[in-house]
Amino acid sequence: MNNKWLSGLRIRKFTMLSLTLAMLISLLAACSGGSNESAEKRVLRIGVLYGGSDNEPYFRQQYTDMYEMMHPNIEFEIVGALNYDDQRFEQTDPSKPTTQPDPYEKMKEMLNGQNPVDVVVLDYNMLRRMTQDNLLQQLDPKVTQDKFDLSDYVPTVIEGIKAAGDGNLYALTPTFSSSALYYNKKLFADAGVAPPTDKMPWSEVLNLARQVAKGEGEDRKFGFTFSRWQSDGFNDTQVYSQALQLKMWDEKGEKMLVNSDQWEEVWKTVSSLYKEEVVPTQEFFNKMYEKQSQSEPGVNDPFYGDLFIKGKVAMTIGDYGYINELKRAQDNAAKMKDFEPVDWDVVTVPTHPNDPEVGGNIYLSQLMGINAKAQNDKDAWEFIKFTNGKEWAKLKSRSVYEMVARKEFLKPIGGLQYNMDAFTSLKPLPPTSTDADKLFREKPGIWEAQQPGYELFQEVLNGKKTPREALTEWETRGNAVLERLKTNPNGGEGEGVGGKPMPLD
């Protein structure tokens, strides 16, 4: 091949690459204000809960790399309150009780130390406590001064943030996650029942579930599940009680709170769903798995255990990312024997009458605030404006797992048509001012006080006890555990079955 031709090809490629880079640099300079920005090198320190060799590169890729390219005079330092690598590789003495660090206290140290961070990234549960402890700068004056447009922010996000700051803004987040009530249009049409609507109370949703539940044996069509995966009745009571913000024990972990009229109503409601087979029972799952194990070799079930996608459940609560699985099922339906894709839509998760504007499945996990003691609060605000601006939202709107906070760029996934407002119109549960995780750190054995609930709920299902009788016994047995924990916080004499639970808050 002619060497001159190769040389010319290389020159043309280099020229095109140079032109492309020049155009990119010009675009970035235009976005960042070009020569108007000071050339002075400045450091912007960002505090996150977990640092480490894996977490920092991910955070930079997600949030700071592009800003750093557009602002070459800004250098980011990512500071972790807790180092994940330390916790992962630390060798502990099994003969000694382990002490878990307090995440909130570690975050406070990062904000109040000799070299405090400028921006702090936190989750919703910490926001209320930080505002009450005067650790964050109020953002409302900055929003007003810069005329930063928040008019198209999703109500779920902006109202939820304000609720944690007594009506004021102390943080902003570019993304959030949410859940909705998915429903099967065909099952409702076949039953001649009107489908659910937005902000429908729990009582009405469960009444609909009873109306559409039909059939016998393996042909049974169920009305509802609390999640798309197999669960048990006791865990369902935990999901149902969250929106009511019911507690199992008091803030000090010294007294059980389950023997109450509200808890009795929760147990009555959930147990009746199982007894009436409105939700799938353990017996149904056992028979289904037994039949699947006997299926012909080589037959793959890509939706193992997901009854909604199989068309056997009329309604289920699922997160935004579930849409991807439903779309994959639709796109690949022809490849699967006897599979019919679900014709579905969504409405808001069920609400409780005491506050029909609030839902329990909304998460604001990447909130960004400015440290009250920030040494570089000007650049901190510019960075927060950038990550919460329209250009950033447009870029992030391509994600199929998280939602952007600006409504203008919220579009249905893959060209599908569904009720997007179902994910955006309810406010998150108001945050508490207490640290629910603190009890689990100070009293690792406190989960043992929950254990009798599994066994006792099963006795309710079997008709051996009424809900109130079971809750009364749970109170007694739970109080015995809590009393023992006063002298032995690690527990070790627990009873019952089931895994160690995570804090419900």
C-alpha positions in Angstrom: 0.0 0.0 0.0 1.3 3.5 -0.8 3.1 5.1 2.1 2.2 8.6 1.0 -1.5 7.6 1.0 -1.1 6.2 4.6 0.6 9.3 5.7 -2.1 11.5 4.2 -4.8 9.3 5.9 -3.1 9.9 9.3 -2.9 13.6 8.7 -6.6 13.8 7.8 -7.5 11.7 10.9 -5.4 14.0 13.1 -6.9 17.1 11.5 -10.5 15.8 12.2 -9.6 14.8 15.7 -8.1 18.3 16.3 -11.2 20.0 14.9 -13.4 17.8 17.1 -11.4 18.6 20.3 -11.4 22.3 19.4 -15.2 22.3 19.0 -15.6 20.4 22.3 -13.3 22.9 24.1 -15.2 25.8 22.7 -18.5 24.3 23.8 -17.2 23.7 27.3 -15.7 27.2 27.5 -19.1 28.7 26.4 -20.9 26.7 29.0 -18.5 27.7 31.8 -18.3 31.3 30.9 -14.9 31.1 29.1 -12.5 33.9 30.1 -14.8 35.5 32.6 -13.9 32.8 35.1 -10.8 33.4 37.3 -7.8 31.3 36.4 -6.9 30.9 40.0 -6.7 27.3 41.2 -9.2 26.5 43.9 -10.0 23.4 45.9 -13.6 22.3 46.5 -13.9 19.6 49.2 -16.9 17.3 49.0 -17.9 15.1 51.9 -19.7 11.8 51.4 -20.7 9.2 53.9 -18.6 6.3 52.5 -15.2 6.8 50.9 -12.8 4.2 49.6 -11.0 2.9 46.6 -14.3 1.9 44.8 -16.6 4.6 46.0 -14.5 7.7 45.1 -14.0 6.9 41.4 -17.7 6.2 41.0 -18.7 9.4 42.6 -16.2 11.4 40.5 -17.6 9.7 37.3 -21.1 10.5 38.3 -20.8 14.1 39.6 -17.5 15.8 39.3 -15.5 14.8 36.2 -17.6 16.8 33.8 -17.6 19.9 36.0 -13.8 19.6 36.4 -13.4 19.5 32.6 -15.5 22.6 32.3 -13.8 24.4 35.2 -10.1 23.5 34.9 -9.3 25.9 37.8 -11.4 23.8 40.2 -9.8 20.7 41.9 -12.1 18.4 43.8 -11.2 16.5 46.9 -13.6 13.7 47.9 -13.7 13.0 51.6 -15.4 10.0 53.2 -16.8 10.1 56.7 -16.4 6.4 56.8 -13.9 4.3 54.7 -15.6 1.3 53.3 -12.2 -0.4 52.8 -11.4 -0.1 56.5 -14.7 -1.8 57.4 -14.2 -4.5 54.8 -10.7 -5.6 55.7 -10.6 -4.8 59.4 -9.9 -7.9 61.5 -12.0 -8.1 64.6 -11.7 -10.1 67.8 -14.8 -12.3 68.0 -14.4 -12.5 71.8 -15.0 -8.8 72.1 -18.1 -6.8 71.3 -17.8 -4.9 68.1 -18.6 -1.2 68.1 -20.1 0.3 65.0 -19.2 3.9 64.2 -22.0 6.4 64.3 -22.5 7.6 60.7 -24.1 10.9 61.7 -21.3 11.7 64.2 -18.7 10.9 61.6 -20.4 13.3 59.2 -20.5 16.0 61.9 -16.7 15.6 62.4 -16.2 16.1 58.7 -18.2 19.3 58.8 -16.7 20.7 61.9 -13.1 19.6 61.6 -10.0 21.8 61.1 -10.3 21.4 57.3 -14.1 21.2 56.9 -15.7 20.1 53.6 -17.5 22.6 51.5 -20.3 20.4 50.1 -21.9 17.5 51.9 -23.8 14.7 50.2 -26.3 13.1 52.5 -29.5 11.1 52.4 -33.0 12.2 53.5 -32.9 10.7 56.9 -29.9 12.9 57.9 -31.3 16.2 56.5 -33.6 17.0 59.3 -31.0 16.4 62.0 -28.4 18.5 60.1 -30.8 21.5 59.8 -31.7 21.3 63.5 -28.0 21.2 64.4 -27.3 24.2 62.2 -24.8 22.4 60.1 -26.0 23.6 56.7 -26.4 26.9 55.0 -29.9 27.9 53.9 -30.1 27.9 50.1 -33.2 30.1 49.6 -31.3 33.4 49.6 -28.9 32.0 47.0 -31.7 30.7 44.9 -33.4 34.1 45.0 -30.2 36.1 44.4 -29.2 34.1 41.3 -32.8 33.7 40.1 -32.1 29.9 40.0 -35.3 28.5 38.5 -36.9 25.7 40.5 -40.4 26.1 39.1 -40.2 22.7 37.2 -38.9 20.7 40.1 -40.9 17.6 40.8 -43.3 18.3 43.7 -42.1 15.1 45.4 -38.6 16.4 45.6 -38.9 20.0 46.4 -41.7 19.6 48.9 -39.9 16.7 50.6 -36.7 18.7 51.0 -38.7 21.7 52.4 -40.5 19.4 54.9 -37.1 18.5 56.4 -36.1 22.2 56.8 -39.3 23.6 58.3 -40.3 25.0 54.9 -36.8 26.1 53.8 -34.2 24.7 51.4 -31.0 23.4 52.9 -30.1 21.0 50.1 -30.9 20.0 46.5 -30.8 16.7 44.7 -30.5 16.1 40.9 -32.1 12.7 41.1 -34.5 10.6 43.2 -36.1 7.2 43.2 -39.8 6.4 43.7 -42.3 3.5 43.5 -45.8 3.2 42.2 -48.7 0.8 42.2 -48.5 -1.3 39.0 -51.8 -2.9 37.8 -52.8 -5.4 35.2 -55.4 -3.8 32.9 -56.7 -7.2 31.5 -57.4 -8.7 34.9 -59.5 -5.7 35.9 -61.3 -5.7 32.6 -62.0 -9.5 32.9 -63.4 -9.0 36.4 -65.5 -6.0 35.3 -63.9 -3.8 38.0 -62.6 -0.3 37.5 -58.8 -0.1 38.0 -57.2 1.9 40.8 -56.6 5.6 40.6 -54.0 8.0 42.0 -53.9 8.7 45.7 -56.4 6.0 46.4 -56.5 5.0 50.1 -55.2 1.6 51.2 -58.7 0.5 52.2 -60.0 1.1 48.7 -57.0 -0.5 47.0 -57.4 -3.7 49.1 -61.1 -3.7 48.4 -60.4 -3.7 44.6 -57.9 -6.5 45.3 -60.6 -8.6 46.8 -62.9 -8.0 43.8 -60.4 -9.1 41.2 -59.0 -12.1 43.0 -60.6 -15.2 41.3 -59.9 -18.8 40.5 -58.8 -22.0 42.3 -55.5 -23.8 42.7 -52.7 -23.1 40.3 -55.2 -21.0 38.1 -55.8 -18.6 41.0 -55.4 -14.9 40.1 -54.5 -12.8 43.1 -55.5 -9.2 43.8 -52.4 -7.8 45.3 -48.8 -8.2 46.6 -46.8 -5.8 48.7 -43.8 -6.3 46.4 -43.1 -8.2 43.2 -41.2 -10.9 45.1 -42.4 -13.6 47.4 -42.9 -12.4 50.9 -44.4 -13.5 54.2 -47.3 -12.0 56.2 -45.1 -10.6 59.0 -42.9 -8.7 56.6 -46.0 -7.4 54.8 -47.2 -6.0 58.1 -43.9 -4.1 58.3 -44.4 -2.6 54.9 -48.0 -1.6 55.6 -47.1 0.0 58.9 -44.3 2.1 57.6 -46.6 4.7 56.0 -48.4 4.9 59.4 -44.9 5.4 60.9 -45.7 2.9 63.6 -42.9 1.8 65.9 -42.1 -1.6 67.4 -40.4 0.0 70.4 -39.8 3.4 72.0 -36.9 5.6 71.1 -34.7 4.3 73.9 -35.4 0.6 73.0 -36.8 -0.1 76.5 -40.5 -0.7 75.9 -42.5 -2.4 73.1 -45.2 -0.4 71.4 -46.9 -3.1 69.4 -49.9 -3.7 71.7 -52.0 -0.9 70.3 -55.2 -0.3 68.3 -53.2 0.8 65.3 -51.0 -2.3 65.3 -54.1 -4.5 65.8 -55.7 -3.0 62.7 -52.5 -3.6 60.7 -52.4 -7.3 61.7 -56.1 -7.7 61.1 -55.9 -6.2 57.6 -52.8 -8.2 56.4 -53.9 -11.5 58.0 -57.3 -11.3 56.3 -55.6 -10.9 52.9 -53.9 -14.2 53.4 -56.9 -16.0 54.8 -59.0 -14.9 51.9 -56.2 -15.7 49.4 -56.2 -12.1 48.1 -52.4 -12.3 48.2 -50.4 -15.4 47.3 -50.0 -17.8 50.1 -46.9 -19.9 51.0 -48.9 -23.0 49.9 -49.4 -21.5 46.4 -45.7 -20.8 46.1 -44.7 -24.2 47.2 -46.9 -25.9 44.6 -45.7 -23.5 41.9 -42.0 -24.2 42.6 -42.7 -27.9 42.8 -44.3 -27.8 39.4 -41.5 -25.7 37.9 -38.9 -28.2 39.3 -40.7 -31.0 37.3 -40.7 -29.0 34.0 -38.9 -30.4 31.0 -35.1 -30.0 31.0 -33.8 -26.9 29.2 -36.9 -24.8 29.8 -35.7 -21.5 31.4 -38.0 -19.2 33.4 -36.5 -15.7 33.2 -39.2 -14.3 35.5 -39.0 -17.0 38.3 -41.2 -16.0 41.2 -42.5 -12.7 39.6 -46.2 -13.3 39.6 -47.2 -9.9 38.3 -45.2 -10.3 35.1 -46.7 -13.7 34.7 -50.2 -12.2 34.8 -51.2 -13.9 38.1 -51.4 -10.7 40.2 -53.6 -7.7 39.6 -51.6 -5.1 41.5 -48.2 -4.9 43.0 -45.9 -2.2 44.4 -42.7 -1.8 42.4 -39.9 0.8 41.9 -39.3 2.8 38.8 -36.7 0.4 37.5 -39.3 -2.4 37.3 -40.5 -0.8 34.0 -37.3 -2.0 32.4 -38.1 -5.6 33.3 -41.7 -5.2 32.0 -40.3 -3.8 28.7 -37.8 -6.6 28.4 -40.7 -9.1 28.9 -42.7 -7.4 26.1 -39.8 -7.2 23.7 -38.9 -10.8 24.1 -42.4 -12.3 24.5 -42.2 -14.2 21.1 -39.2 -16.1 22.3 -41.0 -17.6 25.3 -43.5 -20.5 25.1 -47.1 -19.7 26.2 -46.0 -16.2 27.5 -48.3 -13.2 27.1 -46.9 -9.8 28.1 -48.8 -7.8 30.7 -50.8 -4.8 29.6 -50.1 -2.6 32.5 -50.1 1.0 33.9 -49.3 2.7 37.2 -50.9 4.9 39.8 -49.5 6.3 43.0 -48.8 3.9 45.9 -51.8 3.6 48.3 -52.1 6.4 50.8 -53.5 6.6 54.4 -56.5 8.9 55.1 -54.5 10.9 57.8 -52.3 12.3 55.0 -53.3 11.4 51.4 -50.4 13.5 49.9 -47.7 11.4 51.4 -46.3 8.0 50.2 -43.8 5.7 51.8 -41.7 4.6 48.8 -39.8 7.8 47.8 -36.0 8.1 48.4 -33.8 11.2 48.2 -30.3 9.8 48.6 -28.0 12.3 46.8 -28.9 15.5 48.5 -26.2 18.2 48.3 -25.9 20.9 50.9 -23.3 23.6 51.8 -21.5 23.3 55.1 -22.3 26.2 57.4 -18.5 26.3 58.0 -17.5 26.0 54.3 -14.3 27.7 53.4 -15.3 27.8 49.7 -19.1 28.3 49.8 -19.1 30.3 46.5 -17.7 27.4 44.4 -19.9 25.0 46.4 -23.0 26.8 45.4 -21.9 27.0 41.7 -21.3 23.2 41.8 -24.7 22.6 43.3 -26.4 24.8 40.7 -24.6 22.9 37.9 -25.6 19.5 39.1 -29.2 20.6 39.7 -29.4 22.6 36.5 -31.4 21.8 33.3 -28.4 20.8 31.2 -27.4 18.2 33.8 -31.0 17.0 34.1 -31.2 16.5 30.4 -28.0 14.4 30.4 -29.1 12.3 33.4 -32.6 11.8 32.0 -31.2 8.9 29.9 -31.0 6.8 33.0 -33.5 3.9 33.2 -33.1 3.4 36.9 -33.2 6.8 38.6 -35.4 9.8 37.9 -34.3 13.4 37.4 -35.7 16.1 39.7 -36.7 18.4 36.8 -40.1 17.4 35.4 -39.3 18.8 32.0 -36.9 15.9 31.3 -39.0 13.1 32.8 -40.0 11.0 29.8 -41.4 7.4 29.7 -38.8 4.7 29.2 -38.4 3.3 25.7 -41.3 5.2 24.2 -43.8 3.5 26.4 -47.0 5.2 27.5 -47.8 5.2 31.2 -48.8 7.5 34.1 -45.5 9.2 34.9 -47.2 11.4 37.5 -47.6 8.2 39.7 -43.9 8.4 40.6 -43.8 12.2 41.2 -46.9 13.5 42.9 -46.7 12.1 46.4 -44.4 13.6 49.1 -42.0 11.4 51.0 -42.7 10.4 54.6 -41.6 13.3 56.8 -38.2 12.6 58.3 -37.9 12.1 62.0 -35.5 14.0 64.3 -34.2 10.8 65.9 -31.6 8.4 64.7 -33.3 5.1 64.3 -30.0 3.3 63.4 -28.5 4.4 66.7 -30.3 1.7 68.7 -29.0 -1.0 66.3 -25.5 0.2 66.9 -25.8 0.6 70.7 -27.9 -2.5 71.2 -27.0 -5.0 68.4 -29.3 -7.6 70.0 -32.4 -5.5 69.7 -33.5 -7.4 66.6 -34.3 -10.3 69.0 -37.3 -8.3 70.3 -38.8 -8.5 66.8 -38.3 -12.2 66.4 -41.5 -13.4 68.2 -43.6 -11.5 65.7 -42.8 -14.0 62.9 -44.1 -16.9 65.0 -47.1 -15.1 66.4 -48.3 -13.8 63.1 -48.3 -17.3 61.8 -50.4 -18.4 64.7 -52.9 -15.6 63.7 -53.0 -17.1 60.2 -53.6 -20.6 61.6 -56.5 -19.3 63.7 -54.7 -20.1 67.0 -54.7 -16.5 68.2 -56.5 -13.3 67.5 -54.4 -10.3 66.4 -54.7 -8.7 69.8 -53.8 -11.8 71.7 -50.7 -12.3 69.5 -49.7 -8.6 69.9 -50.1 -8.8 73.6 -47.8 -11.8 73.8 -45.3 -10.1 71.5 -45.3 -7.2 73.8 -44.5 -9.4 76.8 -41.8 -11.4 75.1 -40.3 -8.4 73.4 -40.2 -6.5 76.7 -38.3 -9.4 78.2 -35.7 -9.1 75.5 -35.4 -5.3 75.9 -34.9 -5.7 79.7 -32.1 -8.3 79.1 -30.4 -5.9 76.7 -29.9 -3.3 79.4 -27.1 -5.5 80.8 -26.2 -7.4 77.6 -26.6 -5.1 74.6 -25.3 -7.7 72.2 -28.2 -10.1 73.0 -27.5 -13.7 72.1 -30.5 -15.5 73.6 -33.0 -14.6 70.9 -36.0 -16.7 69.9 -38.1 -17.2 66.9 -37.2 -17.4 63.2 -36.2 -15.1 60.4 -33.1 -13.1 59.5 -31.7 -10.1 61.4 -33.8 -7.1 60.2 -32.6 -3.7 59.1 -34.0 -0.6 60.8 -37.4 0.3 59.3 -36.7 4.0 59.3 
